[in-house]
């Protein structure tokens, strides 16, 4: 399958980078996570992102408790003129998709869905946390704007905690009223939830393969991704 780059142009006002860990000797990482420029990433086949996650197989049956939770979140957002993306709802409410990123994460990341959180940089926009590192080194959010514009961002800040501390008059890690500081703390990383999930899933599976020295057993889509960093025949 030919690779076609997706939309990797971040919205105006946001810096962009992919936050991830190493891929063994093929991509270095100085700490637990590194910020990688969008230009350095392997392109993805945008035609596969149809909102049903066919690359993960059959979605399976709905999970009633998750359906109730996402319906409640959708109502909260609708009252603010915002809409949850269908791909996110599908992923978080079906038995064969929900938790897939937790299972593959090599750094102990886990699903953690928050209530709507006001964007500290843009009136009318909201954040919904959906995924976090086990030590909160990085936290991923849906960023929702009016007119159904939604993309994925991440930050080192847990905005749910920051807003709770601010409301209770406690000390916060950041100045929520400083728009410049907040823009520096929020980085764009994917144009849709499914594209984020796909790249995260591919890279974390690939990390296991590289670490376990199972490269000869790589399935084609993993090998194609790795070839971006180490083309066949190139020294590594």
C-alpha positions as CSV (number, residue, x, y, z in Angstrom):
1,X,0.0,0.0,0.0
2,X,1.4,3.4,-0.9
3,X,1.9,5.8,1.9
4,X,0.1,9.2,1.7
5,X,0.9,11.9,4.1
6,X,-2.1,13.0,6.2
7,X,-2.7,16.6,7.2
8,X,0.3,17.4,9.3
9,X,-0.2,21.2,9.3
10,X,-1.1,22.3,12.8
11,X,-3.8,24.9,13.4
12,X,-2.7,28.5,13.7
13,X,-1.4,29.4,17.2
14,X,-0.1,26.0,18.1
15,X,3.4,24.6,17.9
16,X,3.6,21.0,16.8
17,X,5.6,17.9,17.6
18,X,5.1,14.2,18.2
19,X,5.9,13.1,21.8
20,X,7.1,9.5,22.0
21,X,9.9,7.3,23.2
22,X,12.8,5.6,21.3
23,X,12.6,2.9,18.6
24,X,15.8,1.2,19.7
25,X,18.8,2.0,17.6
26,X,16.5,3.3,14.8
27,X,15.3,6.4,16.6
28,X,17.1,7.8,19.7
29,X,15.4,9.3,22.8
30,X,17.4,11.1,25.5
31,X,14.8,10.7,28.2
32,X,11.6,8.8,28.7
33,X,10.0,10.9,26.0
34,X,11.3,13.0,23.2
35,X,9.7,15.6,21.0
36,X,10.1,14.7,17.3
37,X,9.3,17.1,14.5
38,X,6.4,16.3,12.2
39,X,8.7,16.3,9.2
40,X,10.8,13.5,10.7
41,X,7.9,11.1,11.1
42,X,7.0,8.4,8.6
43,X,3.9,9.5,6.5
44,X,0.7,7.6,7.2
45,X,-1.9,6.4,4.7
46,X,-4.7,8.9,5.3
47,X,-7.2,6.8,3.4
48,X,-7.4,4.2,6.2
49,X,-8.7,6.7,8.8
50,X,-12.4,6.2,8.2
51,X,-13.5,6.3,11.9
52,X,-14.0,2.5,12.3
53,X,-10.4,1.4,13.0
54,X,-10.3,-1.4,10.5
55,X,-6.5,-1.7,11.0
56,X,-7.3,-3.0,14.5
57,X,-9.9,-5.5,13.3
58,X,-13.6,-5.8,14.3
59,X,-14.7,-3.2,16.8
60,X,-16.8,-5.7,18.7
61,X,-19.9,-5.1,20.8
62,X,-20.7,-1.8,22.7
63,X,-19.7,-1.6,26.3
64,X,-22.8,-0.3,28.2
65,X,-20.9,1.6,30.9
66,X,-18.7,3.3,28.4
67,X,-21.7,4.2,26.2
68,X,-23.3,5.9,29.2
69,X,-20.1,7.7,30.0
70,X,-19.5,9.0,26.5
71,X,-23.2,10.0,26.1
72,X,-22.9,12.1,29.2
73,X,-19.7,13.7,28.0
74,X,-21.4,14.4,24.6
75,X,-24.3,16.1,26.3
76,X,-21.9,18.3,28.3
77,X,-20.1,19.3,25.2
78,X,-23.3,19.8,23.2
79,X,-24.4,22.4,25.8
80,X,-21.3,24.3,24.8
81,X,-21.9,24.0,21.1
82,X,-19.2,21.3,20.7
83,X,-19.3,17.7,19.3
84,X,-17.3,14.6,20.1
85,X,-15.7,13.1,17.0
86,X,-17.3,9.8,16.0
87,X,-13.9,8.0,15.8
88,X,-13.3,8.8,19.5
89,X,-16.7,7.6,20.5
90,X,-16.3,4.4,18.6
91,X,-12.9,3.6,20.1
92,X,-14.0,4.4,23.6
93,X,-17.2,2.4,23.6
94,X,-16.5,-0.9,21.9
95,X,-15.0,-4.0,23.5
96,X,-12.3,-4.8,21.0
97,X,-11.0,-1.2,20.7
98,X,-11.3,0.3,24.2
99,X,-8.1,-0.1,26.1
100,X,-6.0,-1.0,23.0
101,X,-3.6,1.8,23.6
102,X,-3.2,1.0,27.3
103,X,-2.3,-2.6,26.4
104,X,0.4,-1.7,23.9
105,X,2.0,1.2,25.7
106,X,5.6,0.6,26.7
107,X,5.6,3.5,29.2
108,X,2.5,2.6,31.2
109,X,0.1,5.1,29.6
110,X,-3.5,4.6,30.4
111,X,-7.0,5.8,29.4
112,X,-8.3,8.6,31.6
113,X,-11.3,10.6,30.2
114,X,-12.0,13.9,31.8
115,X,-15.0,16.2,31.8
116,X,-14.8,19.2,29.4
117,X,-12.0,21.6,30.5
118,X,-11.9,25.2,29.2
119,X,-9.1,26.0,26.8
120,X,-6.7,28.4,28.6
121,X,-5.8,30.0,25.3
122,X,-9.0,30.3,23.3
123,X,-12.5,31.3,24.4
124,X,-15.2,28.8,23.4
125,X,-12.8,25.9,22.9
126,X,-12.4,23.0,25.3
127,X,-10.0,20.2,26.2
128,X,-11.0,16.6,27.0
129,X,-8.2,14.5,28.5
130,X,-8.2,11.0,27.2
131,X,-4.8,9.5,27.8
132,X,-1.9,10.0,30.2
133,X,1.5,8.7,31.1
134,X,1.7,6.7,34.4
135,X,3.8,9.5,35.9
136,X,2.0,12.3,34.1
137,X,5.1,13.2,32.1
138,X,2.8,13.8,29.2
139,X,-1.0,14.0,28.9
140,X,-3.0,13.9,25.7
141,X,-6.3,15.8,25.0
142,X,-8.9,16.2,22.4
143,X,-9.0,19.9,21.5
144,X,-12.5,20.9,20.5
145,X,-13.4,24.1,18.7
146,X,-16.9,25.3,17.7
147,X,-17.9,24.3,14.1
148,X,-16.8,20.7,14.9
149,X,-13.1,21.2,14.5
150,X,-11.3,18.6,16.7
151,X,-7.6,17.6,16.8
152,X,-5.2,16.0,19.3
153,X,-2.8,18.0,21.5
154,X,-0.7,17.1,24.5
155,X,0.9,18.9,27.5
156,X,2.9,18.3,30.6
157,X,0.0,19.9,32.5
158,X,-3.0,18.1,33.9
159,X,-5.6,20.8,33.3
160,X,-8.2,19.1,35.3
161,X,-6.0,19.3,38.4
162,X,-4.9,22.9,37.5
163,X,-8.5,24.2,37.2
164,X,-9.5,22.4,40.5
165,X,-6.6,23.9,42.3
166,X,-7.3,27.3,40.9
167,X,-11.0,27.2,41.9
168,X,-10.0,26.1,45.5
169,X,-7.5,28.9,45.8
170,X,-4.6,26.5,46.0
171,X,-1.2,26.9,44.3
172,X,-1.0,25.8,40.7
173,X,1.9,24.7,38.6
174,X,1.2,27.3,36.0
175,X,-0.5,30.6,35.4
176,X,-3.8,29.8,33.7
177,X,-4.3,33.5,32.9
178,X,-1.0,33.7,31.0
179,X,-2.0,32.9,27.4
180,X,1.6,32.9,26.1
181,X,2.7,30.4,28.8
182,X,-0.3,28.2,28.1
183,X,0.3,28.2,24.3
184,X,3.8,27.0,25.0
185,X,2.5,24.2,27.2
186,X,0.1,22.8,24.6
187,X,1.4,21.1,21.4
188,X,-0.5,19.8,18.4
189,X,0.3,16.2,17.4
190,X,-2.4,14.7,15.2
191,X,-5.3,16.0,13.0
192,X,-7.7,13.3,14.4
193,X,-8.0,10.8,17.2
194,X,-7.7,7.8,14.9
195,X,-4.5,9.1,13.3
196,X,-3.0,9.6,16.8
197,X,-4.1,6.1,17.9
198,X,-2.7,4.5,14.8
199,X,0.7,6.1,15.1
200,X,0.9,5.4,18.9
201,X,-0.2,1.8,18.3
202,X,2.3,1.3,15.5
203,X,5.2,2.8,17.4
204,X,4.6,1.0,20.6
205,X,4.3,-2.4,18.9
206,X,7.4,-1.6,17.0
207,X,9.3,-0.8,20.2
208,X,8.5,-4.3,21.5
209,X,9.7,-5.9,18.3
210,X,12.9,-3.9,18.3
211,X,13.5,-4.5,21.9
212,X,12.8,-8.3,21.6
213,X,15.0,-8.5,18.5
214,X,12.2,-9.9,16.5
215,X,12.8,-7.7,13.4
216,X,12.7,-10.7,10.9
217,X,9.1,-11.4,12.1
218,X,7.8,-7.9,11.6
219,X,4.5,-7.7,9.8
220,X,4.6,-5.5,6.6
221,X,3.0,-2.3,8.1
222,X,5.6,-2.3,11.0
223,X,8.5,-3.0,8.6
224,X,7.3,-0.2,6.3
225,X,7.2,2.2,9.3
226,X,10.7,1.2,10.4
227,X,12.1,1.5,6.9
228,X,11.5,5.2,7.1
229,X,14.3,5.3,9.8
230,X,16.4,2.5,8.4
231,X,15.8,1.8,4.6
232,X,16.7,-1.7,3.5
233,X,20.5,-1.9,3.0
234,X,21.2,1.3,4.9
235,X,23.7,1.1,7.9
236,X,22.1,1.5,11.3
